[in-house]
């Protein structure tokens, strides 16, 4: 899941990483760019829709002003 700023960016990053488009979470059309809340919103909706399963590896990435960025991979646990 990436920071939900722009669908074109999400698509481009997914393609560059060789990910199946069905595995790239994109909720920009539903929530727009919600700034720092985009990753928690995307995780919450993906979980509610059954797209996250215990043990799944999830890539989280965010981009900010001034070319700041961060990324991590987490294993989704029970909760």
C-alpha positions in Angstrom: 0.0 0.0 0.0 1.3 3.4 -0.9 0.4 6.9 0.2 -2.8 7.5 -1.8 -1.9 10.8 -3.5 -2.3 10.0 -7.1 -3.6 6.9 -9.0 -1.0 7.3 -11.7 1.8 7.1 -9.2 0.3 4.0 -7.6 0.0 2.3 -11.0 3.5 3.3 -12.0 5.1 2.0 -8.8 3.1 -1.2 -8.9 4.3 -1.8 -12.5 7.9 -1.0 -11.7 7.8 -3.5 -8.8 6.2 -6.1 -11.1 3.1 -6.4 -8.9 -0.2 -7.8 -10.2 -2.5 -4.8 -10.4 -5.1 -6.6 -8.3 -2.7 -6.5 -5.4 -2.1 -2.8 -5.5 -4.6 -1.0 -3.2 -5.9 2.2 -4.8 -8.7 4.1 -3.0 -7.9 7.6 -4.4 -11.2 7.6 -6.3 -13.1 7.1 -3.0 -11.1 9.2 -0.5 -8.9 11.5 -2.6 -5.5 12.5 -1.1 -6.2 12.4 2.7 -2.6 13.4 3.5 -1.1 11.5 6.4 -4.3 9.4 6.9 -4.0 7.6 3.5 -2.2 4.5 4.8 -4.4 3.9 7.8 -7.5 4.5 5.6 -6.2 2.1 2.9 -5.3 -0.6 5.5 -8.8 -0.3 7.2 -10.7 -0.5 4.0 -8.5 -3.3 2.6 -9.1 -5.3 5.8 -12.8 -4.6 5.7 -13.0 -5.8 2.1 -11.1 -9.0 2.9 -8.0 -8.0 1.0 -5.7 -8.5 4.0 -5.1 -11.9 5.4 -3.1 -13.0 8.5 0.5 -13.6 7.4 0.3 -11.4 4.3 3.4 -9.3 3.6 2.3 -5.7 3.1 4.5 -3.0 1.5 3.8 0.4 3.0 5.3 3.4 1.3 4.7 7.2 1.6 6.0 10.2 -0.2 5.9 13.7 1.1 6.8 17.3 0.4 10.5 18.0 -0.2 11.0 14.5 -1.6 10.7 12.9 1.8 9.8 9.3 1.7 9.6 6.1 3.8 8.8 2.5 3.2 8.6 -0.7 5.1 7.3 -4.3 4.7 5.2 -5.7 7.5 3.6 -9.1 8.1 -0.1 -8.6 8.8 -1.1 -10.2 12.1 -4.2 -11.0 14.0 -6.0 -8.0 15.4 
